[in-house]
Structures are given as C-alpha cells and as structure tokens.
Amino acid sequence: MDRPASAPPRQYRYYEFVMAAFVAVYLCSNLIGPAKAAQLDLPLLGAVTFGAGVLFFPISYVFGDVLTEVYGYARARRVIWAGFGAMLFASVMAWVVVKLPPAPGWLNQPAYEIAYGSTWRIVLASLVAFFCGEFINSFVLAKMKVWTEGRHLWARTIGSTIFGEGVDSTLFYPLAFWNSGLIPNELLPAIMLSQFLTKVGVEVVLTPVTYKVVGLLKRAEREDYYDRDTNFTPFSIKA
C-alpha cells in the first residue's frame, strides 16, 4: 500500500519490536564485538583475523533496510536516533563504571578495562560513523524505492548498504586510529577495505532473510511506505 507522507499517523503491531532489535544489535556491536579479535581458517583464504564486531554491524544495516522499506525513512530515522542515544548513554555509563574504584580483593579490574574501557576517540568515531552511515543507508534505499517503483528489493538493500557501509568504514577507521599508535597508518586502507567487503558480503548473504522479513512485515502491518514527499533531514524525530 503506497501511503503519502501527509497521511494520518497510524499504529503498527511490530514497529517497536523491530526498533528494540535494532538498538540491541547496535549496542552489541559496540559493547561485545570490539573487545575480541577472532580468527577463522577459511577455505582458499587460510587464517583470517577480524574484529568480532563485524558480525553485528551488517545485521544492524539489515534492520535499517527493513525499517525503511516497510515503514519509511521518517520512522527509520526515529530508530536511528534511538540507537544513537542508547549507545551514547551506554558509553558514558561504561566509562563511569570502569572509573569507579574497585573493591579491595576484586582482581578483575584489568580485564574489565579491556572489555569496556574503549577510549573516547573510538567511541566518538563509532557514533559519527554510525550516524552518517545509517542515514545514508536509509536515504539511498528510500530514494531507490521510489525510483524503481518498489521493484528489485535486492538492488535497494545491497546498493544502500554499499553506500552506508562505505561511509561508515571510511569515517570510523581514520577517526578512531589515524596517528593513534594502535594501528599503523599504512595498514588502515587495507583494513577499511576488508571490513567494508565483509560487511557488504554479509548483507548479500542475508538478502533472502531480508526478503522474508520484509514480506512478513508488509503483510502483517498492511504497509509498504513510499517516501515521495518526505523531508529527509536527519535532524528530526518526527515520523
């Protein structure tokens, strides 16, 4: 159902659940994933080392695609702001908890600092990259949906992810690690490219899942939003 942006607001059965899932995945990607470097032995490629957070970010983009495709850019924008606020709050509280003096006899402070003591430079880089990448992803998908008259969902989800993840990776690594001493500057382009290709690859693999979820939600919600008259400013939470 093609609903104009001027149509009266309506209630949805599953919108809040998708929002909660999106925010949960985004928090996991920043609080669980970055603390671990993983390695897998893959056919043809051999041993591949990667940050565990790469498992989460493509899933958040899948949720972003689903939100924009079903509910429209404006409602996806509200969810992106919810994720941004949740991550900002979690980062502040993680810093406070890490800085609290440990009780005498509690020996886990060093491990706790490794797991949750990300520097503010990395946190801010993550927030900036997320904010820009997710909005680019949602904007491109919404525009492509109008241009294609709702056809070729796979092209919209993959195309928007290429732009969104491209912006995310391009912003995050230089902001977080350039001249930081943690990663040599000359290695950053290769890391950015590998992370970008991995994230887009996961999106491609998950395309059948995206189709399934989008189809189920469109039928359940009786909604298939087209952003023909939408105000695409990111600085609003109006649906």
PAPAFI-632591 format. One line per field, with one value per residue (C-alpha): z, x, y; residue number from 1. Coordinates in Angstrom, 2 decimals. Each point is the difference from the previous one (the first is absolute). Layout:
BEGIN
z: (Z; ...)
x: (X; ...)
y: (Y; ...)
num: (NUM; ...)
***
This chain:
BEGIN
z: (0.00; -1.13; 2.80; -0.52; 2.63; 0.78; 1.04; 3.64; 2.35; 0.72; 2.52; -0.88; 1.65; -0.36; -0.50; 3.64; -0.05; -3.08; 1.68; 3.12; -2.09; -1.95; 3.16; 1.63; -3.00; -0.16; 3.71; -0.37; -2.96; 2.12; 3.47; -0.77; -3.37; 0.18; 3.02; -1.86; -2.99; -1.57; -2.53; -2.33; -2.42; -3.24; -3.21; -2.57; 2.27; 2.90; 3.42; 0.05; 3.02; 0.63; 2.73; 1.34; -0.38; -3.75; 0.71; 1.36; -2.25; -3.16; 2.04; 1.13; -3.64; -0.81; 2.69; -1.44; -3.44; 1.41; 1.90; -2.99; -2.48; 2.11; 2.17; -1.93; 0.56; 2.75; 2.27; -0.74; 0.99; 3.43; 0.47; -1.02; 2.58; 2.60; -0.75; 0.11; 3.38; 1.44; -1.08; 1.38; 3.35; 0.08; -0.80; 2.79; 2.52; -1.08; 0.59; 3.43; 1.07; -1.20; 1.90; 3.27; 2.50; 0.23; 3.34; 1.91; -1.05; -3.32; -2.55; -3.26; -0.58; -2.77; -1.91; 0.49; -1.40; -3.06; -0.66; 0.70; 0.12; -3.60; -0.47; -0.65; -3.40; -1.06; 1.54; -1.76; -3.28; 0.31; 0.72; -2.94; -2.39; 1.14; -0.26; -3.50; -1.34; 1.17; -1.32; -3.38; -0.11; 0.77; -2.37; -2.95; 0.53; 0.28; -3.17; -1.92; 1.01; -1.58; -3.10; -0.54; 0.91; 2.67; -2.27; 0.50; 3.78; -0.17; -1.95; 2.58; 3.05; -1.45; -1.68; 3.12; 2.09; -2.38; 0.54; 3.72; 0.91; -2.28; 1.92; 3.34; -0.70; -1.62; 3.05; 2.87; -0.57; -0.66; 2.82; 2.46; -0.93; -2.18; 1.79; 3.07; 0.28; 0.22; -3.72; -2.44; -2.34; -3.07; 0.99; 0.39; -3.70; -0.19; 3.25; -1.16; -3.29; 1.60; 2.57; -2.69; -2.24; 2.92; 1.09; -3.51; -0.51; 3.09; -1.31; -3.27; 1.83; 2.18; -2.96; 0.06; 3.72; -0.74; -2.68; 2.41; 2.86; -2.26; -1.54; 3.36; 1.45; -3.03; 0.20; 3.78; 0.13; -3.30; -0.76; -2.85; 0.40; -2.88; 0.96; -2.77; 2.05; 2.98; 1.62; 0.05; 2.60; 2.56; 2.75; 0.91; 1.81; -1.56; -1.67)
x: (0.00; 1.50; -0.69; 0.83; 2.06; -3.03; -2.15; -1.16; 2.36; -0.96; 0.94; 2.12; 0.15; 3.71; 1.77; 1.10; 1.33; 2.10; 1.27; 0.98; 1.78; 1.90; 1.17; 1.00; 2.11; 1.67; 0.87; 1.41; 2.10; 1.71; 0.04; 0.63; 1.71; 2.93; 1.62; 0.83; 2.21; -1.13; 1.67; -1.51; 1.64; -1.92; 0.29; 2.28; 0.58; 1.73; 0.09; -2.11; 0.15; -2.84; -1.67; -3.03; -2.06; -0.12; -2.60; -2.45; 0.25; -1.45; -2.97; -0.70; -0.02; -2.45; -2.31; 0.49; -0.99; -3.10; -1.07; 0.35; -1.54; -3.08; -0.54; 1.77; 2.97; -1.55; -0.73; 3.41; 1.46; -1.64; 1.58; 3.44; -0.27; -1.09; 3.08; 2.24; -1.40; 0.24; 3.63; 0.90; -1.57; 1.67; 3.39; -0.30; -1.09; 2.74; 2.57; -1.48; -0.06; 3.57; 1.22; -1.69; 2.67; -0.04; -0.77; 2.97; 0.62; -1.85; 2.64; -1.93; 0.53; 2.65; -2.24; -2.98; 1.96; 0.98; -3.61; -1.76; 2.69; -0.08; 1.61; -2.26; 1.63; -1.23; -3.44; -0.45; 1.27; -2.54; -2.85; 0.89; 0.42; -3.26; -1.97; 1.22; 0.03; -3.48; -1.57; 1.72; -1.20; -3.59; 0.01; 1.36; -2.44; -2.99; 0.97; 0.68; -3.39; -1.73; 2.21; -0.59; -3.71; 0.59; 1.66; 3.35; 0.20; 3.37; 1.49; -1.27; 1.25; 3.42; 0.40; -0.93; 2.34; 2.89; -0.49; -0.75; 2.77; 2.38; -0.62; 0.15; 3.37; 1.48; -0.81; 0.58; 3.52; 1.75; -1.90; 0.72; 3.53; 1.83; 3.26; -1.28; 2.91; -2.47; -0.05; 2.71; -1.35; 1.13; -2.19; -3.20; -1.06; 0.32; -1.94; -2.70; -0.36; -0.13; -2.58; -2.11; 0.06; -0.81; -2.97; -1.41; 0.58; -2.04; -2.78; -0.01; -0.13; -2.85; -2.05; -2.42; -0.59; -0.67; -2.53; -1.76; -0.19; -1.07; -2.75; -1.31; -0.03; -1.66; -2.81; -0.36; 0.10; -1.83; 2.63; 2.44; 1.16; 1.29; 1.94; -1.33; -0.44; 2.25; 2.21; 3.34; 1.73; 1.68; -0.48; -3.56; -1.84; -3.36; -1.57)
y: (0.00; 3.31; 2.51; 3.69; 1.80; 2.21; -2.96; -0.07; -1.87; -3.57; -2.65; -3.01; -3.41; -0.72; 3.34; 0.27; -3.57; 0.70; 3.18; -1.95; -2.63; 2.66; 1.77; -3.32; -1.03; 3.42; -0.08; -3.52; 1.09; 2.64; -1.56; -3.68; -0.16; 2.45; -1.64; -3.21; -0.73; -3.28; -2.26; -2.59; -2.41; 0.40; -2.03; 1.67; 2.99; -1.72; 1.65; 3.17; 2.33; 2.46; 2.00; -1.83; 3.16; -0.62; -2.70; 2.56; 3.06; -1.62; -1.22; 3.56; 1.07; -2.80; 1.37; 3.49; -1.31; -1.71; 3.10; 2.33; -2.45; -0.70; 3.08; 2.76; 2.27; 2.12; -2.96; -1.48; 3.38; -0.27; -3.42; 1.26; 2.77; -2.55; -2.09; 3.06; 1.06; -3.50; -0.34; 3.42; -0.86; -3.44; 1.55; 2.57; -2.61; -2.43; 2.75; 0.79; -3.65; -0.60; 3.07; -1.00; -1.14; -3.81; -1.60; -1.42; -3.59; 0.33; -1.03; 0.42; 3.73; -0.44; -2.42; 2.31; 2.93; -2.02; -1.04; 3.29; 2.67; 1.22; 3.39; 2.95; 0.44; -3.46; 0.57; 3.34; -1.45; -2.81; 2.43; 2.27; -2.94; -1.60; 3.24; 0.81; -3.57; -0.92; 3.19; -0.42; -3.61; 0.97; 2.98; -2.00; -2.85; 2.35; 1.87; -3.20; -1.39; 2.99; -0.11; -3.73; 0.18; -2.63; -2.54; -1.75; -0.02; -1.77; 2.92; 2.48; -1.89; -0.77; 3.39; 1.94; -2.16; 0.70; 3.73; -0.24; -2.42; 1.89; 3.21; -1.86; -1.65; 3.10; 2.11; -2.43; -1.25; 3.34; 1.72; -2.82; -1.05; 2.54; 0.90; -1.85; -2.42; -2.90; -0.81; 1.13; 2.66; -1.93; -2.98; 2.00; -0.02; -3.80; -0.45; 2.39; -1.85; -3.45; 1.10; 1.67; -3.07; -2.29; 2.10; 0.28; -3.71; -0.82; 2.24; -1.93; -3.33; 1.23; 1.30; -2.99; 0.65; 3.67; -0.97; -2.33; 2.50; 2.88; -2.13; -1.16; 3.52; 1.56; -2.52; 0.20; 3.80; 0.56; 2.59; 0.59; 3.59; 2.14; 3.15; 2.21; 3.20; -0.72; 2.61; -1.83; 2.13; -2.28; 2.59; -0.88; -2.75; 0.76; -3.05)
num: (1; 2; 3; 4; 5; 6; 7; 8; 9; 10; 11; 12; 13; 14; 15; 16; 17; 18; 19; 20; 21; 22; 23; 24; 25; 26; 27; 28; 29; 30; 31; 32; 33; 34; 35; 36; 37; 38; 39; 40; 41; 42; 43; 44; 45; 46; 47; 48; 49; 50; 51; 52; 53; 54; 55; 56; 57; 58; 59; 60; 61; 62; 63; 64; 65; 66; 67; 68; 69; 70; 71; 72; 73; 74; 75; 76; 77; 78; 79; 80; 81; 82; 83; 84; 85; 86; 87; 88; 89; 90; 91; 92; 93; 94; 95; 96; 97; 98; 99; 100; 101; 102; 103; 104; 105; 106; 107; 108; 109; 110; 111; 112; 113; 114; 115; 116; 117; 118; 119; 120; 121; 122; 123; 124; 125; 126; 127; 128; 129; 130; 131; 132; 133; 134; 135; 136; 137; 138; 139; 140; 141; 142; 143; 144; 145; 146; 147; 148; 149; 150; 151; 152; 153; 154; 155; 156; 157; 158; 159; 160; 161; 162; 163; 164; 165; 166; 167; 168; 169; 170; 171; 172; 173; 174; 175; 176; 177; 178; 179; 180; 181; 182; 183; 184; 185; 186; 187; 188; 189; 190; 191; 192; 193; 194; 195; 196; 197; 198; 199; 200; 201; 202; 203; 204; 205; 206; 207; 208; 209; 210; 211; 212; 213; 214; 215; 216; 217; 218; 219; 220; 221; 222; 223; 224; 225; 226; 227; 228; 229; 230; 231; 232; 233; 234; 235; 236; 237; 238; 239)
***
